[in-house]
Amino acid sequence: MSDNKVTMYGAEWCGDCRRSKKFLDSNQVNYTYVDIEHDEVGKDKAIEISGKKSIPVIAFSDGTHMVEPSDNDLKKKLEELSVL
């Protein structure tokens, strides 16, 4: 696996967040999780990155991000970055 940095902004009440988190965990992706329910700065950062209030926001080391990605889209992006 690569050292590419992945940051996920989400909340425990969010089904898409739980799904993406499960995908990252099950594929042993090293990532930082920011719980926007308990981190106002993180919440603001997620909105700044995506330009909207939808979560999860997953930011990548190449400067790109995804909002509410499907597992398949997330897999493709991580493969592109050589994380998977």
Secondary structure, 3 states (H helix, E strand, C coil): CCCCCEEEEECCCCHHHHHHHHHHHHCCCCCEEEECCCCHHHHHHHHHHHCCCCCCEEEECCCCEEECCCHHHHHHHHHHCCCC
